[in-house]
Amino acid sequence: MRRVMLVAVALLATACGAAQAPAAAPSTVVPTPVVVPPTVAVTTPDPQPAPPPPPVTVEGTPCDLTRGACVRLSSKETWLIDGGKVVFGPVPITSGRPGYETPTGTFPVLYQVKDEWSRPYNAPMPYTTYFTDYGIGFHEGGLDVASHGCVHLSPDAAVRYFEFLRKGDQVQVVG
């Protein structure tokens, strides 16, 4: 019985692969490069401020300024505005004749000359308040005659505009 047992153990050891296979020769492994896709940075845009509110037209005028003068050429009138409200006017005006039209737009008051004299037209221009760099402004002038581009005011209105307006105030001229 001992013999049967030894034979059985020997068979079992052989059948289960107790014997080792010869070692294989070492192989050289070349690593495969790994390609990493570029990183795409995802950013969230900064929030933008809300757009400014639309300008508010000063009641009774076609203009939207806070301080300065408003001129409407079509109705030949002007106003002084302070704090977004009319403080003087409307008062009558005359403006530029054909070929010498008064410019439209928004302009800053540049400077003032109490006793101005127009060299090109050889005429007085009392209480001049300039609002363009090419000689256009408010001044005392006839309300029955068109100008060479300036805004003519009555004597009282010219003084009032001269005293109220300051350098940097806005003059808004609309058609």
Secondary structure, DSSP 8 states (H G I E B T S, - for coil): -HHHHHHHHHHHHHHTT-S---------------------------------------TTSS---SSEEEEETTTTEEEEEETTEEEEEEEE-B-B-TTS----EEEE--EEEEEEEETTTTEEEEEEEE-STTS-EEEE--TTS-BSSSEEE-HHHHHHHHHH--TT-EEEEE-
